[in-house]
Amino acid sequence: MKTVRRLVHGEILRAVLFVTLAFLALFLFFDLVDELQTVQRYSQTGYAMQHALVVVALRIPTHLYELLPICLLIGSIYVMARLAQSSEFTVLRTGGLGPWRALRTLLGLGLPFVLLTFALGDYVSPMAERSSQRLKAGFFGHISTGQTGAWLKERTEEGSRIANIRALDKDGQMRDVRIQQFDPQGRLQDIVEAPSARFTPEGWDLQSPRSQRLLMAGEQVQRMESRQLPQLLWRTGISAEMVSAALVRPDRMKTWDLFLYTRHLSANAQNAQRYEIELWRKVFYPLSCLVMLTLALPFAYLHFRSGQIAGHVFGGVLAGISFHLLNNLFGHVGNLRDWSPMLTSLTPSLLYSMVALGTFWWLVLRR
């Protein structure tokens, strides 16, 4: 069995490597075209072609994380179909390679891919994304999620506070900070605005803040008191990691960071649905490599004539793309419809697992 395992694993690894390089070259070409527009727009800041190439290269781990299950499916379908066409798989079956042993052989190859996919999505891709953001921040001046920036909420004994940060500088300094303080009844008490702020162990060090406090007379607003201060220490439990998490796309975050951020959102009565869905997707997505290999095994039991392999490989491409699209579709629909995050993330893998096992039972065990 070692010889059979070495033969099947070697063929699949070579095919997967070829497919991965082909897809990766295509995606990097599209990324480079997008970055050329950025080079033209920010050329006056010193952002040049060599920086665009570095940014494109730093996107390789993210693309590998997204493409590995699809490339594994396409490569394994091609190998299984080719072995069936050349009757090599028939010889292996005659030598004692039964259906369940063949499935275990493929799943044994899938386990390293599961670990590789998890490592890419949880460690390599977030590190590369942070490096890319720091590089761009050196030329663009800041890191931001758009016009509204990041919003964070914190509950205290005096009520609740909402902080808005428009952007982060490359050195970690916050820009355009706005803090709103509410009493336990939800009435606005104080607004603090500062052009910049820094993180300290005691809280946020606001630079040149402007405070506007509402003075109440019973239930009515009496007047607004405005003050300009040179500096203000705002004591808060919102850390630099939480602000960075709010400014980064959920799919580019580590699993542990996602877990901590979802806990913070839930503790402060904020909607954590989007981040919980992405958390469970990061947990289940590496396991899709095993689903893809199970889906590819029945192709070894089909009878091929010349020219049929290309059609089945094309079907594998469509199956892989449909899995990726269904995975993203369920994430968006689950967020809109407020579905269970775990079921939303698990459903695409479950559907394809049922298709793979059903096909395996029909073509391999029954026939």
C-alpha positions as a printed Julia matrix, in Angstrom:
367×3 Matrix{Float64}:
   0.0    0.0     0.0
   2.93   2.37    0.47
   3.69   2.12   -3.25
   0.05   2.79   -4.15
  -0.12   5.69   -1.71
   3.1    7.16   -3.08
   1.81   6.83   -6.66
  -1.6    8.43   -6.02
  -0.32  11.15   -3.71
   2.53  12.08   -6.05
   0.26  12.35   -9.08
  -2.29  14.47   -7.2
   0.35  16.76   -5.71
   1.86  17.47   -9.12
  -1.55  18.14  -10.64
  -2.63  20.38   -7.75
   0.63  22.33   -7.97
   0.12  22.95  -11.69
  -3.53  24.04  -11.23
  -2.62  26.28   -8.28
   0.13  28.04  -10.22
  -2.23  28.61  -13.15
  -5.0   30.1   -10.99
  -2.53  32.1    -8.93
  -0.99  33.65  -12.05
  -4.45  34.68  -13.24
  -5.42  36.27   -9.92
  -2.09  38.07   -9.55
  -2.49  39.51  -13.05
  -5.86  40.99  -12.06
  -4.35  42.35   -8.82
  -1.51  43.97  -10.73
  -3.97  45.67  -13.09
  -5.83  47.1   -10.08
  -2.6   48.27   -8.46
  -1.53  50.06  -11.63
  -4.48  52.41  -11.12
  -3.33  53.02   -7.54
   0.2   53.75   -8.77
  -1.17  56.34  -11.16
  -3.36  57.93   -8.48
  -0.72  58.15   -5.74
   2.42  58.61   -7.82
   3.01  62.04   -6.26
   3.39  60.41   -2.81
   6.19  58.11   -4.02
   4.06  54.99   -4.51
   5.77  53.34   -7.48
   5.69  50.12   -9.47
   8.02  48.24   -7.12
   5.69  48.95   -4.19
   2.71  47.71   -6.21
   4.58  44.48   -6.94
   5.25  43.98   -3.22
   1.56  44.55   -2.42
   0.55  42.06   -5.09
   3.04  39.51   -3.74
   1.64  39.96   -0.22
  -1.77  38.89   -1.52
  -0.46  35.45   -2.51
  -1.25  33.8     0.89
  -4.84  35.07    0.76
  -5.33  33.73   -2.77
  -3.78  30.4    -1.81
  -6.14  30.15    1.16
  -9.15  30.7    -1.08
  -7.93  28.53   -3.98
  -6.5   25.44   -2.27
  -9.79  23.48   -1.91
 -10.79  24.29   -5.51
  -7.35  23.4    -6.9
  -7.34  20.21   -4.86
 -10.68  19.22   -6.39
  -9.6   19.97   -9.97
  -6.23  18.27   -9.63
  -7.62  15.15   -7.96
 -10.43  14.83  -10.55
  -7.87  15.0   -13.35
  -5.66  12.35  -11.74
  -8.55  10.01  -10.92
  -9.98  10.32  -14.44
  -6.58   9.76  -16.05
  -5.92   6.68  -13.92
  -9.31   5.31  -14.93
  -8.74   6.03  -18.63
  -5.35   4.29  -18.68
  -6.79   1.34  -16.67
  -4.17   1.91  -13.97
  -6.88   2.27  -11.37
  -8.43  -1.01  -12.56
  -5.08  -2.71  -11.94
  -4.93  -1.14   -8.48
  -8.43  -2.4    -7.71
  -7.42  -5.89   -8.85
  -4.45  -5.66   -6.5
  -6.71  -5.08   -3.5
  -7.43  -1.34   -3.51
 -11.04  -1.39   -2.35
 -13.36   1.65   -2.23
 -12.9    2.38    1.46
  -9.13   1.94    1.27
  -9.03   4.28   -1.73
 -11.08   6.82    0.22
  -8.73   6.56    3.21
  -5.76   7.04    0.88
  -7.22  10.27   -0.48
  -8.29  11.55    2.94
  -4.77  10.87    4.22
  -3.52  13.27    1.56
  -6.23  15.76    2.5
  -5.15  16.15    6.14
  -1.91  18.05    5.31
  -3.95  20.29    3.02
  -6.38  20.97    5.88
  -3.49  22.04    8.12
  -1.91  24.09    5.32
  -5.2   25.88    4.58
  -5.73  26.63    8.27
  -2.18  27.97    8.65
  -2.54  30.18    5.58
  -5.88  31.61    6.7
  -5.05  32.03   10.38
  -1.39  33.1    10.39
   0.25  33.78    7.03
  -2.6   35.69    5.36
  -3.29  38.07    8.33
   0.44  38.81    8.65
   0.72  39.54    4.94
  -2.4   41.73    5.08
  -0.98  43.79    7.97
   2.32  44.2     6.13
   0.46  45.36    3.02
  -1.56  47.87    5.04
   1.54  49.25    6.74
   3.24  49.62    3.37
   0.28  51.48    1.9
  -0.16  53.61    5.02
   3.39  54.87    4.55
   2.32  56.42    1.24
  -1.39  57.07    1.72
  -1.0   58.35    5.29
  -3.61  56.14    7.02
  -5.56  52.89    7.15
  -9.34  53.18    6.94
 -12.43  51.12    6.12
 -14.11  53.91    4.22
 -15.75  57.25    4.86
 -17.33  56.29    8.2
 -14.3   54.56    9.76
 -14.66  52.19   12.72
 -17.4   52.3    15.34
 -16.96  50.75   18.79
 -19.29  50.66   21.77
 -18.47  50.23   25.45
 -20.77  49.83   28.43
 -19.84  51.42   31.78
 -21.5   51.98   35.15
 -22.33  55.54   34.1
 -24.05  54.42   30.89
 -22.56  53.67   27.48
 -19.98  55.21   25.16
 -19.62  55.08   21.39
 -16.29  55.86   19.75
 -15.71  56.54   16.07
 -12.21  56.38   14.57
 -11.88  57.46   10.96
  -8.41  56.03   10.33
  -5.16  54.68   11.77
  -1.73  56.09   10.9
   1.17  53.78   10.08
   2.57  54.34   13.6
  -0.72  53.28   15.25
  -2.02  56.78   16.01
  -5.78  57.28   15.63
  -7.11  60.11   13.48
 -10.39  62.05   13.68
 -11.69  60.55   16.91
 -15.26  61.22   18.07
 -16.59  59.94   21.42
 -20.22  60.14   22.55
 -21.2   59.53   26.18
 -24.76  58.41   27.06
 -26.44  58.07   30.45
 -28.16  54.81   31.57
 -31.44  56.05   29.99
 -29.72  56.45   26.61
 -29.63  60.28   26.62
 -26.64  62.03   25.13
 -24.43  63.69   27.77
 -21.09  64.54   26.24
 -19.34  64.7    22.84
 -15.56  64.74   22.6
 -13.8   65.3    19.27
 -10.06  65.12   18.74
  -7.95  65.26   15.55
  -5.65  62.55   16.87
  -5.2   60.15   19.78
  -2.69  57.59   21.0
  -3.06  54.34   22.91
  -1.7   54.27   26.46
  -1.93  51.63   29.23
  -4.46  53.85   31.04
  -6.65  54.61   28.01
  -6.62  56.97   25.02
  -4.48  60.1    25.06
  -6.57  62.62   23.09
  -4.63  65.5    21.52
  -6.28  68.96   21.38
  -9.77  67.61   22.13
 -12.94  69.7    22.02
 -15.57  68.73   24.6
 -19.26  69.62   24.27
 -21.3   68.77   27.38
 -25.07  69.03   27.62
 -26.24  70.61   30.89
 -29.66  69.29   31.86
 -32.4   70.91   33.92
 -34.6   67.96   34.78
 -35.6   66.36   31.48
 -34.83  69.45   29.41
 -31.54  70.54   27.9
 -30.55  73.83   29.52
 -27.46  74.68   27.5
 -24.33  73.21   25.92
 -20.96  73.86   27.48
 -18.02  73.76   25.03
 -14.38  73.54   26.06
 -11.11  73.32   24.15
  -8.47  71.3    25.99
  -4.78  70.79   25.17
  -4.9   67.12   26.17
  -7.31  64.61   27.71
  -6.87  61.06   29.0
  -9.97  59.03   28.18
 -10.03  55.88   30.3
 -11.46  52.99   28.34
 -11.18  49.25   27.91
 -11.14  49.49   24.09
  -7.66  48.31   23.18
  -5.55  48.86   20.1
  -6.31  45.3    18.97
 -10.06  46.0    19.03
  -9.65  49.15   16.96
  -7.43  47.32   14.47
 -10.01  44.52   14.26
 -12.75  47.03   13.49
 -10.65  48.47   10.66
  -9.76  45.1     9.09
 -12.04  42.89    7.01
 -13.3   39.92    9.07
 -11.97  37.35    6.59
  -8.44  38.77    7.02
  -8.43  38.34   10.82
  -7.09  35.51   12.94
  -9.55  33.04   14.43
  -8.61  34.04   17.99
  -8.9   37.76   17.21
 -12.33  37.12   15.67
 -13.38  35.23   18.79
 -12.29  38.04   21.13
 -13.89  40.71   18.97
 -17.22  38.87   18.76
 -17.19  38.56   22.56
 -16.6   42.3    22.87
 -19.47  43.07   20.49
 -21.85  40.7    22.28
 -20.89  42.07   25.7
 -21.75  45.59   24.53
 -25.08  44.62   22.91
 -23.78  45.09   19.35
 -24.59  42.97   16.33
 -21.82  40.38   15.98
 -23.55  38.28   13.3
 -21.11  39.12   10.51
 -18.05  38.34   12.62
 -19.55  35.16   14.09
 -20.29  33.85   10.58
 -16.73  34.57    9.52
 -15.43  32.92   12.71
 -17.23  29.67   11.94
 -16.23  29.88    8.27
 -12.59  29.99    9.33
 -13.19  26.9    11.44
 -14.97  24.84    8.76
 -13.36  26.08    5.53
 -10.12  24.02    5.85
 -12.24  20.86    6.23
 -13.62  21.47    2.73
 -10.36  19.97    1.4
 -11.58  16.57    2.62
 -14.96  17.17    0.97
 -13.28  17.99   -2.35
 -11.22  14.77   -2.3
 -14.31  12.69   -1.49
 -16.07  14.33   -4.42
 -13.18  13.43   -6.75
 -12.93   9.71   -5.91
 -15.99   8.52   -7.95
 -14.29   9.77  -11.14
 -11.84   6.86  -10.81
 -14.71   4.39  -11.22
 -16.07   5.86  -14.45
 -15.24   4.51  -17.9
 -13.58   7.13  -20.07
 -12.97   7.4   -23.78
 -10.58   9.84  -25.41
 -11.59  13.44  -24.92
 -13.81  12.85  -21.91
 -11.24  13.84  -19.31
 -11.32  17.49  -20.36
 -15.09  17.57  -19.91
 -14.9   16.1   -16.44
 -12.1   18.46  -15.43
 -14.27  21.34  -16.64
 -17.07  19.94  -14.49
 -14.65  19.94  -11.56
 -13.85  23.6   -12.22
 -17.56  24.43  -12.18
 -18.07  22.42   -8.99
 -15.21  24.22   -7.25
 -16.38  27.66   -8.35
 -19.95  26.86   -7.34
 -18.74  25.81   -3.87
 -16.85  29.08   -3.48
 -19.85  31.12   -4.65
 -22.27  29.17   -2.43
 -19.98  29.68    0.55
 -19.96  33.46    0.02
 -23.69  33.54   -0.77
 -24.64  31.79    2.45
 -22.45  34.19    4.4
 -24.24  37.26    3.02
 -27.73  35.76    3.18
 -27.15  34.45    6.7
 -26.06  37.91    7.8
 -29.14  39.53    6.24
 -31.62  36.91    7.48
 -30.01  36.53   10.92
 -29.43  32.79   10.54
 -27.42  30.74   13.0
 -23.73  31.57   12.31
 -22.55  27.98   12.74
 -25.23  26.52   10.45
 -24.71  29.3     7.91
 -21.01  28.5     7.67
 -21.44  24.72    7.8
 -24.3   24.34    5.29
 -22.25  24.61    2.02
 -19.77  21.99    3.26
 -22.63  19.76    4.4
 -24.38  20.03    1.03
 -21.26  19.13   -0.91
 -20.44  16.36    1.57
 -23.87  14.85    0.96
 -23.35  15.1    -2.82
 -19.89  13.54   -2.52
 -21.03  10.68   -0.28
 -24.15  10.11   -2.37
 -22.09   9.92   -5.56
 -19.58   7.64   -3.85
 -22.36   5.3    -2.7
 -24.1    5.22   -6.11
 -21.09   4.87   -8.42
 -18.68   3.0    -6.18
 -20.54   0.91   -3.62
 -23.8    0.15   -5.39
 -22.63  -0.2    -8.97
